[in-house]
Amino acid sequence: MIFQLILILIMIILAIAASLFKDLINAVVVCAGVSLITSILFYFLQAPDVAMAEAAIGAGLITAILIIAIKKTERYEK
């Protein structure tokens, strides 16, 4: 129970950090961390199939697509 509360707190902190980052790549990487923590929480809720899907799609595929899209477009933040 305590471990899940710590994970939820870390997830909230990472979500706030992702919204505050100016660099888009850093924000995407932090969002991948939020997705990984979400998949761990799904596993604790006895939903291993949902946890695997969240880890594969949320943390893996979406992160890769967003990083490729950011790299292929011009970046104006400085």
N, C-alpha and C positions, 0 to 999 in steps of 0.2 A: 504494500500500500504506500509506504513512504517513497519507495523507488519510483512508482508511477507519478506521485505528486512532484518529485524532483524532475522527472522527464517533462511533465506538463509545464513546470516553471521554466525549464531550459527552452522548451518549444516557444513559449510566449516571448522570452527574451530574444531568441533568434528571429522571430517574426517581426518584432519591433526593430531589431538591428537591420533586417533586410529592407524595411521601409525607409530607414535613415541613410543607407549607403548611397553615395553619389555615383560610384562605379557600378555599372550594370552587371559585370561579370561577378563581382563580389556578392551582389544581391542574389544572383541566380545560385551561386554556390551555397549561400546561407539558406535559401529556399529548399535546396536539396537536403540540407541538414534537417530542416523542419519536416520534410517528407520522410526521411529515415526515422526520425523520432516517432512520427505518426505510425509508421509501420511497426515499430517496436510496441507501441501502445495497442495496436490492433492484435498483435500476437498475445499480449497479456489478457486481452478480452476474449481469448479462445477463438480467434478468427484468423488462423494461419494462412488461409487462402487469400483473404483480403490483405493481409500483411505482405504476402509475396507479391501480389499485384501492385500494391502501393510502392513497394521498394523498387520493383522493376520499371513500372511506368512513371510513377511520380518522381522518384529520385534519379532514375537512370535515363529513360527516354526523353522526358520533358526537359531535363537539365541539358542533355546533349542537343536537343533541337533549339533551345533558347540560346545556348552558347554559339552554335553555328549561325543562328540568325543575327546575333549581336556582332560576331566577327565579320559577317558579310555586309553589314551596313556601316555607314559612317558614324563615328562616335563624336559627339560634340562636348561632352563633359570634360572639364579641365581643372 
